[in-house]
Amino acid sequence: MPKMKSNSGAKKRFTTTGTGRIRRKKAFTSHILTKKSPKRKRNLRGTTLVDPADEPRMRKLING
């Protein structure tokens, strides 16, 4: 049986931390930024960790 392929989109969007957790970018930052407050935009910067409930699914997509 051939190897499973990892999801190309997920490969680009998620990275693994040193401890094995999965890191993701925050949503709602691409457009329609005028109506969002500076505080909201500031809090959307940077990355966060994937919720533990979603981790097994993401791991399957990344590792293939």
C-alpha positions in Angstrom: 0.0 0.0 0.0 1.4 3.5 -0.8 2.3 6.1 1.8 -0.4 8.5 2.9 0.1 12.1 1.5 0.1 15.0 3.9 -2.3 17.8 3.2 -0.5 20.5 1.2 -2.7 23.3 2.6 -2.2 22.2 6.2 1.6 21.8 5.6 1.8 25.5 4.8 -0.5 26.7 7.6 0.6 24.7 10.7 4.0 24.1 12.3 5.0 22.0 15.2 6.6 23.4 18.4 9.6 21.9 20.1 7.3 20.2 22.7 5.1 18.7 19.9 2.1 21.0 20.1 0.8 22.5 16.8 1.0 26.2 16.2 -1.4 28.2 14.0 -2.0 31.7 12.8 -5.0 33.6 14.0 -8.0 34.2 11.7 -9.8 37.4 10.7 -6.7 39.4 9.8 -6.8 39.5 6.0 -9.3 42.2 5.0 -12.1 44.5 6.2 -9.7 45.9 8.8 -11.2 49.4 9.0 -14.1 48.4 11.2 -11.9 46.4 13.6 -10.5 48.2 16.6 -6.7 48.6 17.0 -7.0 46.5 20.2 -8.7 43.7 18.3 -6.2 43.8 15.5 -3.3 43.9 17.9 -4.6 40.8 19.7 -5.0 39.0 16.4 -1.2 39.3 15.7 1.2 36.5 16.1 0.4 32.8 16.6 -1.4 30.6 19.0 -1.6 26.9 19.7 -4.2 24.6 18.2 -6.9 23.5 20.7 -6.1 20.1 22.3 -9.4 18.7 21.0 -8.4 19.5 17.4 -4.8 18.4 17.7 -5.3 14.7 16.5 -7.1 15.9 13.4 -4.4 18.4 12.5 -1.6 15.9 13.2 -3.2 13.5 10.7 -3.3 16.3 8.1 0.3 17.3 8.6 1.9 13.9 9.0 -0.1 12.2 6.3 
